[in-house]
Amino acid sequence: MVAVLTPLALIARRWTPTPRTLQRAALAAVVMTVVIIVTGGAVRLTGSGLGCDTWPKCTDDSLFATPAQGIHGAIEFGNRMLTYVLSAAVGWAIVAARSTKPWRRGLTRLGWLQFWIVMGNAVIGGITVWAGLNPWSVAGHFLLANALLTVAVITWQRTREGDTAPRPRVPRPVRKLSWALLVTSGLLIALGTTVTGSGKHAGDSSDVARMPWDWIDAAHVHAVAAWVVCALAIAMWFVLRVVDAPGDTRARARDLLVVLLAQGAVGYVQFFTEVPEILVGVHMLGSSLMWIAVLRLALSLRERPLEGAAPLPAAARPGSSVTAAV
């Protein structure tokens, strides 16, 4: 009996991507995820959330935006079309991972996980439109996009590593501090949705439901979480120097501090200037960049050397208390 090959298997037979091509494919998914997050925010900030008032069509009678829907319909429909560009980027990452020799199954699974998150978020986006921009579904839509960003960044990092078991590069207490930074940063992003969900930018020109609390109070809670994240990031930067962590890890801690400084400045300026739309959009971009920086820092605390490659000196430094991988 002749085995029937899947389309991906057929492509893998005829094409082997270079390591650089694989990395670029994974990076494209990261970039497009950030783009879809920011443009999704633009839909809300321009009051275009119901520019296409149904889903999956734009109107009951048309798949596309119509002239009668004006600029709001064009913005909302344009954001929907970007989902296909994102899907293409994720598809490229899947094909490249599947075609790598030898086949890296774990990397391929990460690519498929991105695909299913994209599909799931498209459905949540449709539900959000049907629900008239219910703030809870809007928040879920945004948080699932950040889950996609998490998987995309991990995939990107894994393209530059081997498939060996992870080895720690810093002592265990430092890795625990990293987990605290990850959890607090995730909480910070979630709290940001409570500010937006109760605030001034409802996503549509008409009145829509808001979360049942004052947005200023939510902003204050969000700011407290931001200061906690900053304190943990400073502690991480300091501790990494005390333990003489590898240079690339220290550089990522520095990058995180720079992003947090810029993000905090934008956050306070937008609060004291009545949250203008352009600054809210910049703040959303900063949120994605902050989360990428946090993830990259955490992932740099362990290594997966390519098979046959010598371990980095930090992994075998005498006197290190490294005992287990993150």
C-alpha positions, -999 to 999 in steps of 0.1 A, spaced: 0 0 0 13 34 -10 13 59 19 -6 91 12 14 122 21 -1 153 35 5 186 16 30 196 44 48 164 40 50 169 2 65 204 7 89 190 33 102 165 7 110 192 -18 122 221 4 145 225 33 146 260 48 178 275 60 180 283 98 177 320 88 146 313 68 131 294 97 139 323 121 124 349 98 92 329 94 88 327 132 96 364 135 70 373 109 44 357 131 56 378 160 55 410 140 21 404 126 7 396 160 19 429 173 4 446 142 -30 429 147 -30 440 184 -23 476 175 -47 478 146 -74 461 167 -68 490 192 -71 515 163 -105 500 154 -117 507 189 -100 541 192 -116 554 160 -151 543 170 -151 517 143 -158 486 164 -193 482 147 -182 496 114 -191 461 101 -222 454 121 -222 416 117 -198 387 113 -185 369 93 -200 392 67 -195 430 70 -233 436 65 -262 412 62 -259 415 24 -222 420 17 -190 402 27 -171 435 21 -175 470 35 -198 492 15 -196 529 7 -226 535 30 -205 524 60 -180 551 54 -145 552 70 -156 532 101 -166 502 79 -133 505 60 -113 505 92 -131 475 107 -130 455 75 -93 463 70 -86 449 104 -105 418 96 -84 414 64 -52 417 84 -63 384 101 -56 367 68 -21 382 66 -15 370 102 -27 336 92 -3 336 63 26 345 85 17 317 110 12 293 80 47 301 68 61 294 102 43 260 103 56 251 68 91 261 76 91 241 109 77 211 92 102 212 64 133 215 87 156 185 85 154 167 108 117 174 114 113 194 146 79 181 159 79 204 189 84 235 168 57 224 144 33 219 173 40 255 185 32 267 150 -1 248 149 -9 262 184 -6 297 170 -30 288 142 -57 275 165 -54 306 187 -58 328 156 -89 308 146 -103 309 182 -97 347 184 -115 352 151 -146 335 166 -143 356 197 -141 387 175 -173 377 158 -190 371 191 -178 406 202 -195 422 172 -227 402 178 -227 412 214 -225 449 205 -189 453 218 -195 438 252 -165 450 272 -158 415 287 -156 399 252 -135 428 240 -111 422 269 -111 384 261 -103 392 225 -73 413 235 -60 388 261 -62 359 236 -42 380 212 -15 383 239 -16 346 244 -9 343 206 20 368 211 34 346 239 34 314 218 48 333 188 77 347 208 85 313 223 84 298 188 108 325 176 132 317 204 130 280 198 140 284 162 174 296 174 178 267 198 182 229 196 158 203 208 179 192 238 166 194 274 168 230 287 197 239 309 196 268 334 221 296 330 214 314 364 208 302 399 174 290 410 164 321 430 169 343 399 146 320 379 120 323 407 123 361 404 117 358 367 85 339 373 73 367 396 81 392 369 62 371 343 31 367 365 30 404 376 35 416 340 6 394 328 -16 408 356 -6 443 345 -18 436 310 -50 421 323 -56 451 345 -51 474 315 -83 459 300 -102 470 331 -91 506 324 -101 504 288 -133 485 295 -146 511 319 -130 542 302 -138 566 275 -131 546 244 -160 523 239 -152 514 204 -183 528 188 -199 562 184 -230 551 202 -233 542 239 -222 507 246 -219 488 279 -189 495 301 -174 476 330 -191 485 363 -165 506 380 -149 541 376 -121 541 351 -99 564 372 -100 539 401 -90 511 376 -62 533 363 -48 537 398 -48 500 404 -32 495 370 -5 520 380 3 502 412 8 470 393 31 489 369 52 501 398 55 465 411 66 453 376 92 481 375 105 472 410 108 435 400 126 445 367 151 467 386 157 438 410 163 415 381 187 439 365 207 442 397 206 405 406 218 394 371 249 415 377 255 401 412 254 365 399 275 375 368 248 363 343 256 359 306 259 392 287 229 386 265 207 381 296 219 413 312 212 431 279 176 418 279 171 430 314 184 465 303 160 465 273 131 457 296 139 486 318 140 510 288 107 497 275 91 501 310 104 536 313 89 547 280 57 528 286 53 544 321 59 579 306 32 574 280 8 560 305 11 590 328 10 615 300 -22 599 286 -39 599 320 -32 636 327 -42 646 291 -76 630 292 -65 598 273 -61 610 238 -66 583 212 -31 585 197 -14 580 231 -37 551 239 -26 535 207 11 541 215 5 526 250 -10 495 234 21 491 212 42 496 244 22 468 261 31 444 234 68 454 234 69 451 272 55 416 271 80 406 244 108 420 265 96 401 296 93 368 277 127 372 260 143 379 294 127 348 309 137 326 280 173 338 281 177 323 316 179 288 302 195 274 270 189 245 246 222 241 228 222 226 193 231 190 193 268 186 193 274 222 203 295 231 233 275 245 262 278 282 270 304 290 297 277 303 321 260 268 322 292 253 336 305 281 357 322 268 389 303 275 421 270 281 403 239 270 422 221 261 390 202 228 396 172 227 374 158 242 342 130 267 340 
